[in-house]
Amino acid sequence: MSTIQPVDSHSPVAGEQDLFELMCGRRGWSDAYLQDIEDSGHDELLGLPEMVEALEEARTSGAKITIAPDFDMDGIASGVLGYAGLSELGFDVELHLPDYRRGHDLTPEDIGDIHRTWPDTGVLLTCDGGVNSHRGIAAARALGWKTLVTDHHEELEPGSSADITVDPCRIDETYAHPGICGAHVLYQVLEAYTRARRPGKLWEIHLLRLFAGLGTVSDVMPVLYENRQLVRDSISIARLLRVAAPRTIPNPWGGFDADPEAIDVEKAILLQLLRTGEHHPVFVRAFQGFALLLKAFVQAGKIRGVDDLDEGFYGFYLAPAMNSPRRTGDPLEDCFAVFTAGHADGMLEAAHRVIEGNERRKQLTTEHLEALSGGDQPLAPWVYFSEAPVGMYGLLANQMMQRHGHPVVVVNRPGGPGDFVSGSGRAPAWFDIITGLEPHAGLSAIGHQQACGVKIERAELLDSLVAVLADATQLALLDADTDAPHGDLVLGPDADCDAGLDDLGPLAEFVRRVEALRPFGHGFTEPVVEIALEPMGLRVDRIGSESQHLRLVTRSGLSCLWWNPAGEQHAVLEELISRASRTETGTLRFTAKLQLNTFRGDTRVQAVIREQIDGPS
């Protein structure tokens, strides 16, 4: 039921406060901190000089390098970055297509595939994986290949068996900010090589920050320090590959609507620049493919303007689409073909198949979530058994973690107490799954601290896993402030509000200053406000192609968009508003993101509701 707050007759006392400064103070964002996290300087990764020399030896000797990437978005970005960059730098290079059914480790089977396809391979270069792939590395070395590993996952004892390893999470590494993605690690290798051996190609290699920034967001790396400028650069380069849809479709009002089918990506500023110089076709195709991918997203209705191309697009649209094949069991080829196919039609068709596959993934996720909620789950809400494809376990665990607010692991259902069990775990920022399981025999996790694969040696140990998760949550709850607001600011007419909603001018200035802090993401999340709305005078409209969304408009004109709740909430809200006109009632509370919306030259503040704090009574 909703938290209905009594409406206070006086205006909030925070009217004169600077809302931006108030928010920063509550988050601990001092001027010094905000300046510090913008420092993009960093140390040189261990092994970098040695890898630069190994690459130069491969180039001068004409040895073929085969790149072996991982299969998630960071792995795809890494593979494309390496393939494009090394091609542009004059290497003989090939790109291996990974098989997600084999897992994240590089396997002897992968080496066998590479050897059959490119028997003259002399150098194996891994990206976003390989640091702990001892069997795969041994198979490569047995063929006489030089083994170069670039990775960002934690190196485990006894350490990498490759000839050279570059990894911010190496056992002996002292890199100050190790939370960088696999694509960023490989980018640093290529940049270091280019500075040392091909300085005339630095502009071209810097363009590959497009893919390193994409990997950073998709792999949920902290958006701090060197990652901040990297993500900004990536978004800026992406915008140079966007072409606005020409307005050629007559509309009933005498004007013209945009026609996404008529987008000509060759008009993209960056592609025009690349076409004026001499570049390797593989290098150009990587950017052409990205431009065509953006066109496909425009055609799918996911991009409407240049401002839609931000870190949110990477995290909520592009990365999930590229990660969808391993969730649904579809082929992975299209995810690479978007950037490597030999002609534009093939790239665009591959992009559409990727987007369509993601829509199937959404439907499957809904179905399997319903199965988790309604099925036989004796270890809920900590551990859930699922019949979903293994690649969906992480998605399901993340959804259940967000629903419950504590760590969750989704695993296969065992047949007996001695069966091996595996799955995926997701946790809030306050719990490190890997470290949390380490002291417990038979329980282990590998990956990232809050998003990792979980292994249970015997099903009878599942109760121990539940105990670890429950105990960690109990400790966190003891430290939690249960009376704390749900947002960084509280806005509305109630006594506990920081400012009212009648004068939207200060809110517009607040939004502008918040936008200047972008990019947001893991470790530097976007501010959220709690808004209190008086039911009296509130207008509720159903909007969307299927009337599935709601727009709540206050008496002061603040528009609050609420995606997808119309079926459950429209009648309930109408009844509450009707009651408010006859009896004294309180306010409705929501968490929301504030943003600026410009329509026909008029810019106004609007709120996008994230969730209702409880539900209406």
C-alpha positions as CSV (number, residue, x, y, z in Angstrom):
1,M,0.0,0.0,0.0
2,S,1.2,3.5,-0.7
3,T,2.8,5.9,1.8
4,I,0.1,8.6,1.9
5,Q,1.7,11.7,3.5
6,P,-0.5,14.4,5.0
7,V,-0.4,17.6,3.0
8,D,1.1,20.4,5.0
9,S,-0.5,23.8,4.7
10,H,2.8,25.7,4.5
11,S,5.3,25.7,1.7
12,P,8.6,23.8,2.1
13,V,11.3,25.9,3.8
14,A,13.9,24.8,1.2
15,G,12.6,27.2,-1.4
16,E,15.7,29.4,-1.2
17,Q,18.1,26.5,-1.1
18,D,20.3,25.6,-4.1
19,L,18.9,22.2,-5.0
20,F,22.1,21.2,-6.9
21,E,24.3,22.0,-3.9
22,L,21.9,20.2,-1.6
23,M,22.0,17.1,-3.7
24,C,25.8,17.1,-4.0
25,G,26.1,17.6,-0.2
26,R,23.9,14.6,0.5
27,R,25.9,12.4,-1.9
28,G,29.2,13.6,-0.6
29,W,30.1,15.1,-4.0
30,S,32.4,17.9,-2.9
31,D,34.0,20.2,-5.5
32,A,37.3,18.4,-4.8
33,Y,35.7,15.0,-5.4
34,L,34.1,16.0,-8.6
35,Q,37.4,17.4,-9.8
36,D,39.3,14.3,-8.7
37,I,37.2,11.8,-10.6
38,E,37.8,13.7,-13.8
39,D,41.5,12.9,-13.7
40,S,42.0,10.5,-16.6
41,G,45.7,10.0,-16.1
42,H,46.8,6.4,-15.3
43,D,49.8,4.2,-14.9
44,E,51.2,2.0,-17.6
45,L,49.8,-1.5,-17.3
46,L,52.4,-4.2,-16.5
47,G,53.5,-6.2,-19.5
48,L,52.6,-3.4,-21.9
49,P,56.1,-2.7,-23.2
50,E,56.7,-6.4,-23.7
51,M,53.5,-6.8,-25.6
52,V,54.3,-3.8,-27.8
53,E,57.6,-5.5,-28.8
54,A,55.9,-8.8,-29.4
55,L,53.4,-7.1,-31.7
56,E,56.2,-5.4,-33.6
57,E,58.1,-8.7,-34.0
58,A,54.9,-10.2,-35.4
59,R,54.4,-7.4,-37.9
60,T,57.9,-7.3,-39.2
61,S,58.1,-11.1,-39.5
62,G,54.7,-11.3,-41.2
63,A,53.3,-13.7,-38.6
64,K,49.5,-14.0,-38.7
65,I,47.8,-12.9,-35.5
66,T,44.4,-14.4,-34.7
67,I,42.2,-12.6,-32.2
68,A,40.2,-14.7,-29.8
69,P,37.5,-12.5,-28.1
70,D,34.9,-13.3,-25.5
71,F,31.2,-13.4,-26.6
72,D,29.6,-10.6,-24.6
73,M,29.3,-7.0,-25.6
74,D,32.7,-6.1,-24.1
75,G,34.2,-9.1,-25.9
76,I,32.6,-8.2,-29.2
77,A,33.8,-4.6,-28.8
78,S,37.3,-5.8,-28.0
79,G,37.4,-8.2,-30.9
80,V,36.2,-5.5,-33.4
81,L,38.6,-2.9,-31.9
82,G,41.5,-5.3,-32.2
83,Y,40.6,-6.5,-35.7
84,A,40.1,-3.0,-37.0
85,G,43.1,-1.5,-35.3
86,L,45.6,-4.1,-36.2
87,S,44.4,-4.2,-39.8
88,E,44.9,-0.4,-40.0
89,L,48.4,-0.7,-38.5
90,G,49.5,-3.1,-41.2
91,F,49.2,-6.5,-39.4
92,D,48.1,-9.8,-40.9
93,V,45.2,-10.4,-38.6
94,E,42.1,-12.6,-38.4
95,L,39.1,-12.5,-36.0
96,H,37.9,-15.8,-34.4
97,L,34.2,-16.1,-33.7
98,P,33.7,-17.5,-30.1
99,D,31.3,-20.2,-29.2
100,Y,29.3,-19.1,-26.1
101,R,28.3,-22.7,-25.4
102,R,31.8,-23.4,-24.2
103,G,31.8,-20.7,-21.6
104,H,34.0,-17.7,-21.1
105,D,37.3,-19.6,-20.9
106,L,39.4,-20.1,-24.0
107,T,39.3,-23.9,-24.6
108,P,41.4,-26.4,-26.6
109,E,38.3,-26.7,-28.8
110,D,38.6,-23.0,-29.6
111,I,42.3,-23.4,-30.5
112,G,41.4,-26.4,-32.7
113,D,38.8,-24.2,-34.6
114,I,41.4,-21.5,-35.1
115,H,44.0,-23.9,-36.3
116,R,41.7,-25.5,-38.8
117,T,40.5,-22.1,-40.2
118,W,43.9,-20.3,-40.1
119,P,46.6,-23.0,-39.9
120,D,49.3,-20.4,-40.5
121,T,48.5,-18.6,-37.3
122,G,51.7,-17.7,-35.4
123,V,50.3,-15.4,-32.6
124,L,47.2,-15.8,-30.5
125,L,45.8,-12.6,-29.0
126,T,43.0,-12.9,-26.6
127,C,40.8,-10.0,-25.5
128,D,38.3,-9.8,-22.6
129,G,39.4,-13.3,-21.5
130,G,42.2,-15.8,-21.3
131,V,44.0,-14.9,-18.1
132,N,42.9,-18.1,-16.4
133,S,42.4,-20.3,-19.5
134,H,45.3,-22.6,-18.9
135,R,44.0,-25.5,-21.1
136,G,43.4,-23.3,-24.0
137,I,46.7,-21.5,-23.7
138,A,48.6,-24.8,-23.4
139,A,46.9,-26.0,-26.6
140,A,48.0,-22.9,-28.4
141,R,51.6,-23.1,-27.2
142,A,51.7,-26.7,-28.2
143,L,51.2,-25.5,-31.7
144,G,54.2,-23.2,-31.4
145,W,52.1,-20.0,-31.2
146,K,53.1,-16.9,-29.3
147,T,50.4,-16.3,-26.7
148,L,49.4,-12.8,-25.8
149,V,46.6,-12.3,-23.3
150,T,44.7,-9.1,-22.8
151,D,42.0,-9.4,-20.1
152,H,40.5,-7.5,-17.2
153,H,39.3,-10.3,-15.0
154,E,41.0,-11.3,-11.8
155,E,44.0,-13.5,-12.3
156,L,43.9,-16.6,-10.1
157,E,46.8,-18.6,-8.7
158,P,49.0,-20.0,-10.1
159,G,48.7,-17.1,-12.6
160,S,48.5,-16.8,-16.4
161,S,50.4,-19.3,-18.5
162,A,50.6,-17.1,-21.5
163,D,53.8,-15.6,-22.9
164,I,52.7,-12.1,-22.1
165,T,49.7,-11.0,-20.1
166,V,48.3,-7.5,-19.8
167,D,45.5,-7.3,-17.2
168,P,44.8,-4.6,-14.6
169,C,43.8,-7.4,-12.2
170,R,47.0,-9.4,-12.6
171,I,48.2,-10.8,-9.2
172,D,51.3,-8.5,-9.3
173,E,49.6,-5.4,-10.8
174,T,49.5,-2.1,-9.0
175,Y,47.3,-0.2,-11.5
176,A,45.4,2.4,-9.5
177,H,41.9,2.0,-11.0
178,P,41.6,-1.7,-12.1
179,G,37.9,-1.3,-13.0
180,I,38.5,-1.0,-16.7
181,C,36.9,-3.2,-19.4
182,G,38.5,-5.7,-21.7
183,A,38.2,-3.4,-24.7
184,H,39.9,-0.6,-22.8
185,V,42.8,-2.9,-22.0
186,L,43.3,-3.9,-25.6
187,Y,42.9,-0.2,-26.6
188,Q,45.7,0.7,-24.3
189,V,47.9,-1.9,-25.9
190,L,47.2,-0.6,-29.4
191,E,47.6,3.0,-28.4
192,A,51.0,2.2,-26.8
193,Y,52.1,0.3,-29.9
194,T,51.0,3.2,-32.1
195,R,52.8,5.8,-30.1
196,A,56.0,3.7,-30.2
197,R,55.9,2.4,-33.8
198,R,53.3,4.2,-35.9
199,P,52.7,7.7,-34.4
200,G,51.2,8.8,-37.7
201,K,48.2,6.5,-37.1
202,L,47.3,7.9,-33.6
203,W,44.2,9.7,-34.9
204,E,42.9,6.5,-36.4
205,I,43.6,4.5,-33.3
206,H,42.0,7.1,-31.1
207,L,38.8,6.6,-33.0
208,L,38.6,3.1,-31.6
209,R,37.8,4.7,-28.2
210,L,34.2,4.3,-29.7
211,F,34.4,0.6,-28.9
212,A,36.4,0.9,-25.7
213,G,33.8,3.2,-24.2
214,L,31.0,0.9,-25.3
215,G,32.7,-2.0,-23.6
216,T,33.1,0.2,-20.4
217,V,29.4,0.9,-20.1
218,S,28.2,-2.6,-21.2
219,D,30.4,-4.4,-18.7
220,V,29.2,-2.0,-15.9
221,M,32.7,-0.6,-15.1
222,P,32.9,2.3,-12.7
223,V,32.3,5.6,-14.6
224,L,35.2,7.2,-12.7
225,Y,38.7,8.5,-13.6
226,E,40.0,7.4,-17.0
227,N,36.7,5.8,-17.8
228,R,34.8,9.1,-17.7
229,Q,36.6,10.7,-20.6
230,L,36.7,7.4,-22.4
231,V,32.9,7.1,-22.3
232,R,32.5,10.8,-23.3
233,D,34.8,10.3,-26.3
234,S,32.9,7.2,-27.3
235,I,29.6,8.9,-27.3
236,S,31.0,11.9,-29.2
237,I,32.4,9.5,-31.9
238,A,29.1,7.7,-32.0
239,R,27.3,10.9,-32.7
240,L,29.6,11.6,-35.6
241,L,28.2,8.3,-37.1
242,R,24.6,9.3,-36.7
243,V,22.6,10.6,-39.6
244,A,19.2,12.2,-39.0
245,A,16.3,10.7,-40.9
246,P,15.3,13.1,-43.8
247,R,11.8,14.5,-43.5
248,T,10.2,13.3,-46.7
249,I,6.9,11.7,-45.6
250,P,3.9,14.1,-45.9
251,N,1.8,14.3,-42.7
252,P,-1.9,15.5,-42.2
253,W,-0.8,18.9,-40.9
254,G,0.9,20.0,-44.1
255,G,4.5,19.2,-42.9
256,F,6.8,16.2,-43.4
257,D,7.7,13.4,-41.0
258,A,11.1,11.7,-40.8
259,D,11.7,8.7,-43.0
260,P,14.2,6.3,-41.3
261,E,14.3,4.1,-44.4
262,A,15.9,7.0,-46.3
263,I,18.8,7.4,-44.0
264,D,22.1,7.4,-46.0
265,V,24.9,6.5,-43.5
266,E,27.5,7.7,-46.0
267,K,26.5,11.2,-45.0
268,A,27.8,10.6,-41.5
269,I,30.5,13.1,-40.7
270,L,33.1,10.5,-39.6
271,L,32.5,8.2,-42.6
272,Q,33.0,11.2,-44.9
273,L,36.3,12.0,-43.2
274,L,37.4,8.3,-43.4
275,R,36.5,8.1,-47.1
276,T,38.9,11.0,-47.9
277,G,41.9,9.1,-46.7
278,E,43.7,5.7,-47.3
279,H,42.5,3.3,-44.7
280,H,42.2,-0.5,-44.4
281,P,38.7,-1.7,-45.5
282,V,38.4,-3.7,-42.2
283,F,39.0,-0.5,-40.2
284,V,36.4,1.5,-42.2
285,R,33.8,-1.3,-42.0
286,A,33.9,-1.2,-38.2
287,F,32.6,2.4,-38.3
288,Q,30.3,1.9,-41.2
289,G,28.8,-1.0,-39.3
290,F,28.3,1.2,-36.2
291,A,26.6,3.8,-38.4
292,L,24.3,1.2,-39.9
293,L,23.5,-0.2,-36.4
294,L,22.4,3.2,-35.4
295,K,20.2,3.4,-38.5
296,A,18.6,0.1,-37.5
297,F,17.9,1.4,-34.0
298,V,16.3,4.5,-35.5
299,Q,14.1,2.3,-37.7
300,A,13.2,0.3,-34.6
301,G,12.1,3.5,-32.8
302,K,14.8,3.4,-30.2
303,I,16.7,6.6,-31.3
304,R,14.7,9.7,-32.0
305,G,17.4,12.4,-31.8
306,V,21.1,13.0,-31.2
307,D,20.5,13.4,-27.4
308,D,19.3,9.8,-27.3
309,L,22.8,8.7,-28.1
310,D,24.3,8.6,-24.6
311,E,25.5,6.1,-22.0
312,G,21.9,5.1,-21.4
313,F,21.6,4.0,-25.0
314,Y,24.7,1.9,-24.6
315,G,23.5,0.3,-21.4
316,F,19.8,-0.2,-22.0
317,Y,19.6,-0.8,-25.7
318,L,22.8,-1.6,-27.6
319,A,24.5,-3.9,-25.0
320,P,21.4,-5.9,-24.2
321,A,20.8,-6.5,-27.9
322,M,24.3,-7.7,-28.5
323,N,24.2,-9.9,-25.5
324,S,20.8,-11.4,-26.4
325,P,22.0,-14.4,-28.6
326,R,23.7,-16.2,-25.7
327,R,20.5,-15.6,-23.7
328,T,18.2,-17.1,-26.3
329,G,20.4,-19.7,-27.9
330,D,20.6,-17.8,-31.2
331,P,23.7,-17.7,-33.4
332,L,26.4,-15.1,-32.5
333,E,27.5,-14.4,-36.0
334,D,25.2,-11.4,-36.6
335,C,26.8,-9.5,-33.6
336,F,30.2,-9.6,-35.4
337,A,28.8,-9.3,-38.9
338,V,27.3,-5.9,-38.0
339,F,30.9,-4.6,-38.0
340,T,32.7,-7.0,-40.3
341,A,30.3,-8.0,-43.2
342,G,31.6,-7.2,-46.7
343,H,28.7,-5.0,-47.8
344,A,26.3,-2.5,-46.2
345,D,23.2,-4.5,-46.8
346,G,24.6,-7.5,-44.9
347,M,25.5,-5.2,-42.0
348,L,22.1,-3.6,-41.8
349,E,20.3,-7.0,-42.1
350,A,22.5,-8.4,-39.3
351,A,21.7,-5.3,-37.1
352,H,18.0,-5.9,-37.6
353,R,18.3,-9.5,-36.7
354,V,20.2,-8.6,-33.5
355,I,17.5,-6.1,-32.5
356,E,14.7,-8.6,-33.3
357,G,16.5,-11.3,-31.2
358,N,16.6,-8.9,-28.3
359,E,12.8,-8.5,-28.5
360,R,12.5,-12.3,-28.2
361,R,14.9,-12.2,-25.3
362,K,12.6,-9.7,-23.5
363,Q,9.6,-12.0,-24.0
364,L,11.5,-15.1,-22.7
365,T,12.7,-13.1,-19.7
366,T,9.2,-12.2,-18.8
367,E,8.1,-15.9,-19.1
368,H,10.9,-17.3,-17.1
369,L,10.5,-14.6,-14.4
370,E,6.9,-15.6,-14.0
371,A,8.1,-19.2,-13.7
372,L,10.5,-18.2,-10.9
373,S,7.8,-16.4,-9.0
374,G,5.1,-19.0,-9.3
375,G,7.1,-22.3,-9.2
376,D,8.5,-24.6,-6.6
377,Q,11.3,-22.4,-5.1
378,P,12.3,-23.9,-1.6
379,L,15.3,-21.6,-1.3
380,A,13.7,-18.3,-2.4
381,P,14.3,-15.4,-2.1
382,W,18.0,-16.2,-2.1
383,V,18.5,-19.0,-4.6
384,Y,16.2,-19.8,-7.5
385,F,16.0,-22.9,-9.7
386,S,15.3,-22.2,-13.4
387,E,14.6,-24.1,-16.6
388,A,15.7,-21.1,-18.7
389,P,18.7,-21.3,-21.1
390,V,21.8,-21.0,-19.0
391,G,22.7,-17.7,-20.7
392,M,19.6,-16.1,-19.2
393,Y,20.5,-16.9,-15.5
394,G,22.3,-13.6,-15.1
395,L,19.4,-11.6,-16.4
396,L,17.0,-13.4,-14.1
397,A,19.2,-13.1,-11.1
398,N,19.5,-9.3,-11.8
399,Q,15.7,-8.9,-12.0
400,M,15.2,-10.8,-8.8
401,M,18.0,-8.9,-7.1
402,Q,16.3,-5.6,-8.0
403,R,12.9,-6.9,-6.9
404,H,14.2,-8.0,-3.4
405,G,17.1,-5.6,-2.9
406,H,19.6,-8.3,-1.8
407,P,22.0,-10.8,-3.5
408,V,20.3,-13.5,-5.6
409,V,21.7,-16.6,-7.4
410,V,19.9,-18.4,-10.2
411,V,21.0,-22.0,-10.8
412,N,20.0,-25.2,-12.6
413,R,17.7,-27.5,-10.6
414,P,19.8,-30.5,-9.4
415,G,18.6,-34.1,-9.5
416,G,20.2,-35.2,-6.2
417,P,22.3,-33.9,-3.3
418,G,25.6,-34.9,-4.9
419,D,25.0,-33.1,-8.2
420,F,27.2,-30.3,-9.3
421,V,25.2,-27.0,-9.6
422,S,26.1,-23.8,-11.4
423,G,24.5,-20.5,-12.3
424,S,24.8,-16.8,-12.0
425,G,24.7,-14.4,-9.1
426,R,23.9,-10.7,-8.9
427,A,24.3,-8.4,-5.9
428,P,23.9,-4.8,-4.8
429,A,27.0,-2.7,-4.6
430,W,27.4,-3.5,-0.8
431,F,28.1,-7.2,-1.3
432,D,31.0,-8.9,-3.1
433,I,29.9,-12.3,-4.1
434,I,33.3,-13.6,-5.0
435,T,34.9,-12.6,-1.7
436,G,31.8,-13.6,0.2
437,L,31.9,-17.2,-1.1
438,E,35.7,-17.7,-0.9
439,P,35.9,-18.9,2.7
440,H,33.2,-21.5,2.2
441,A,34.4,-24.9,0.9
442,G,32.5,-26.1,-2.2
443,L,31.2,-22.6,-3.0
444,S,33.0,-20.4,-5.6
445,A,32.4,-17.5,-8.0
446,I,34.3,-16.0,-10.9
447,G,33.8,-12.8,-12.8
448,H,33.0,-9.5,-11.3
449,Q,32.2,-8.8,-7.7
450,Q,28.5,-8.1,-8.2
451,A,27.9,-10.1,-11.4
452,C,29.5,-13.5,-11.7
453,G,29.2,-17.2,-12.3
454,V,28.6,-19.2,-9.2
455,K,29.6,-22.9,-8.7
456,I,28.4,-25.3,-6.0
457,E,30.3,-28.5,-5.9
458,R,27.4,-30.5,-4.5
459,A,23.7,-29.6,-4.3
460,E,23.7,-30.4,-0.6
461,L,25.7,-27.2,-0.1
462,L,22.9,-24.9,-1.5
463,D,21.8,-24.3,2.1
464,S,25.2,-22.9,2.9
465,L,24.9,-20.6,-0.1
466,V,21.6,-19.4,1.2
467,A,23.1,-18.7,4.6
468,V,26.0,-16.7,3.2
469,L,23.5,-14.4,1.2
470,A,21.1,-14.1,4.1
471,D,23.8,-13.3,6.7
472,A,25.3,-10.6,4.4
473,T,21.9,-9.0,3.9
474,Q,21.1,-9.0,7.6
475,L,24.4,-7.2,8.3
476,A,23.6,-4.7,5.6
477,L,20.2,-4.0,7.0
478,L,21.6,-3.4,10.5
479,D,23.6,-0.6,9.0
480,A,20.8,0.8,6.8
481,D,18.8,3.9,7.6
482,T,15.3,2.7,7.0
483,D,13.9,6.3,7.4
484,A,16.1,7.7,4.7
485,P,14.4,9.3,1.7
486,H,14.2,7.2,-1.5
487,G,15.7,10.0,-3.6
488,D,18.5,12.6,-3.4
489,L,15.9,15.3,-3.1
490,V,12.3,15.2,-1.9
491,L,10.0,17.6,-3.9
492,G,6.4,18.4,-3.2
493,P,4.1,20.1,-0.7
494,D,4.7,18.0,2.4
495,A,6.6,19.1,5.5
496,D,9.6,16.9,4.7
497,C,10.1,18.2,1.2
498,D,13.1,20.2,0.2
499,A,11.3,22.3,-2.4
500,G,7.9,22.5,-3.9
501,L,6.7,21.7,-7.4
502,D,4.8,24.9,-8.1
503,D,7.8,26.9,-9.4
504,L,9.5,24.7,-12.0
505,G,12.3,27.3,-12.8
506,P,14.7,26.1,-10.0
507,L,14.1,22.5,-11.1
508,A,15.1,23.4,-14.7
509,E,18.4,24.9,-13.5
510,F,18.9,21.8,-11.3
511,V,18.5,19.5,-14.3
512,R,20.9,21.6,-16.4
513,R,23.6,21.3,-13.8
514,V,23.1,17.6,-13.3
515,E,23.3,17.0,-17.0
516,A,26.7,18.7,-17.0
517,L,28.0,15.9,-14.7
518,R,27.5,13.2,-17.3
519,P,28.3,10.4,-17.9
520,F,26.5,8.5,-15.2
521,G,26.8,4.8,-14.5
522,H,28.2,2.3,-12.0
523,G,30.0,4.1,-9.2
524,F,28.6,7.5,-10.2
525,T,24.9,7.0,-10.6
526,E,22.4,9.5,-11.9
527,P,20.6,11.5,-9.2
528,V,17.0,10.4,-8.4
529,V,14.3,12.6,-6.8
530,E,11.4,11.6,-4.7
531,I,8.3,13.5,-5.7
532,A,5.1,14.0,-3.7
533,L,2.0,14.6,-5.9
534,E,-1.3,15.9,-4.5
535,P,-4.2,13.8,-6.0
536,M,-6.5,16.9,-6.0
537,G,-6.3,18.4,-9.5
538,L,-4.0,15.7,-10.8
539,R,-4.8,14.7,-14.4
540,V,-4.0,11.1,-15.6
541,D,-3.8,10.3,-19.3
542,R,-3.2,7.0,-21.0
543,I,-0.6,7.4,-23.8
544,G,1.4,5.1,-26.1
545,S,0.5,3.1,-29.2
546,E,-1.4,0.6,-27.0
547,S,-2.3,3.1,-24.2
548,Q,0.1,1.2,-22.0
549,H,1.8,4.3,-20.5
550,L,0.5,7.0,-18.1
551,R,1.1,10.7,-18.0
552,L,0.4,12.4,-14.7
553,V,0.0,16.2,-15.0
554,T,0.0,18.4,-11.8
555,R,-1.9,21.6,-11.4
556,S,1.4,23.5,-11.9
557,G,1.9,21.8,-15.3
558,L,4.6,19.3,-14.3
559,S,4.3,16.3,-16.6
560,C,5.2,12.9,-15.1
561,L,5.7,10.0,-17.5
562,W,5.2,6.5,-16.2
563,W,6.0,3.7,-18.6
564,N,3.9,0.5,-18.8
565,P,1.7,0.6,-15.7
566,A,-1.6,1.8,-17.3
567,G,-3.2,-1.7,-17.1
568,E,-2.8,-1.9,-13.4
569,Q,-2.7,1.7,-12.2
570,H,-5.0,3.8,-14.4
571,A,-8.3,2.9,-12.7
572,V,-6.8,2.9,-9.3
573,L,-5.4,6.4,-9.7
574,E,-8.7,7.7,-11.2
575,E,-10.5,6.4,-8.1
576,L,-8.0,8.0,-5.8
577,I,-8.3,11.3,-7.5
578,S,-12.1,11.1,-7.4
579,R,-11.9,10.4,-3.6
580,A,-9.5,13.3,-3.2
581,S,-12.1,15.7,-4.6
582,R,-14.5,14.7,-1.9
583,T,-12.4,14.1,1.2
584,E,-9.1,15.3,2.6
585,T,-6.3,13.0,1.5
586,G,-2.5,12.9,1.3
587,T,0.1,12.8,-1.4
588,L,1.3,10.1,-3.7
589,R,5.0,9.3,-3.6
590,F,7.2,8.3,-6.5
591,T,10.9,8.1,-7.3
592,A,11.7,9.8,-10.6
593,K,14.3,11.2,-12.9
594,L,13.9,14.9,-13.9
595,Q,14.8,15.9,-17.4
596,L,14.2,18.7,-19.9
597,N,11.9,18.2,-22.8
598,T,11.8,20.6,-25.7
599,F,8.7,20.7,-28.0
600,R,8.3,23.3,-30.7
601,G,10.9,25.5,-29.1
602,D,9.4,25.4,-25.6
603,T,11.7,23.7,-23.0
604,R,10.0,22.4,-19.8
605,V,10.9,20.1,-16.9
606,Q,9.3,16.7,-16.9
607,A,9.6,13.7,-14.6
608,V,10.1,10.1,-15.6
609,I,8.7,7.9,-12.9
610,R,10.9,5.0,-11.9
611,E,8.6,3.4,-9.3
612,Q,5.9,4.2,-6.8
613,I,6.8,4.0,-3.2
614,D,4.4,1.3,-2.2
615,G,1.0,1.5,-4.0
616,P,-2.2,3.5,-3.6
617,S,-4.6,2.4,-0.9
